Amino acid sequence: MLSRLTSILAFLVIAASQVSAESQNILMNAITEVDANVIFMRHALAPGYGDPANFSLIDCNTQRNLGSAGRKQASDIGVAIKDSGFRFTQILSSEWCRCKETTELMKIGQWRTFSGLNSFFQGYANKHNTLDKLSIRLKVLTEGVTLMVTHQVIINATTGASVGSGEFVAYNTLTKRRKVFRLD
């Protein structure tokens, strides 16, 4: 019985180390491949499409929010990032509740909201003002890699990539090279 438990424990340790190595390889390979200084992440799974007509930026009850699968996805992605050992220089989130909750549930460090990541999909944010703010921010990034948790429309307008919920784009703001990847 003891040898069977030892075998099971050894298998679990090996499996966990392979997951950590895989997450580190995926993240680091994407960053290295394009010499990324930004990682864009689309918020985790939020059931539905768009936001309700009574949308208010200051009231999460009026927004499309993460479901239980999205909360688990965000948490799992956070574990994968932590297991990789990679640390972002800064972490920014859209002011939308689904992005803030995604960022919070990942538990990968201090973060703050940035209106240049807000969704203009239904006109709740002005497209030109939002993209101008983001463009200015991207031009003054410091060394390292910044994580930006945002929406499909922002990622597509900036990088040209279409991504699913919880998907990432490693992006180089100078060369405009990009690499789409997942950690979940």
HELIX and SHEET records of a PDB file:
HELIX    1   1 LEU A    2  VAL A   34  1                                  33    
HELIX    2   2 CYS A   60  THR A   62  5                                   3    
HELIX    3   3 SER A   68  SER A   84  1                                  17    
HELIX    4   4 CYS A   97  MET A  106  1                                  10    
HELIX    5   5 SER A  115  LEU A  117  5                                   3    
HELIX    6   6 LYS A  127  LYS A  139  1                                  13    
HELIX    7   7 GLN A  152  THR A  159  1                                   8    
SHEET    1   A 6 ARG A 112  THR A 113  0                                        
SHEET    2   A 6 GLN A  90  SER A  93  1                                        
SHEET    3   A 6 THR A 146  THR A 150  1                                        
SHEET    4   A 6 VAL A  38  ARG A  42  1                                        
SHEET    5   A 6 PHE A 168  TYR A 171 -1                                        
SHEET    6   A 6 ARG A 178  PHE A 181 -1                                        
END                                                                             
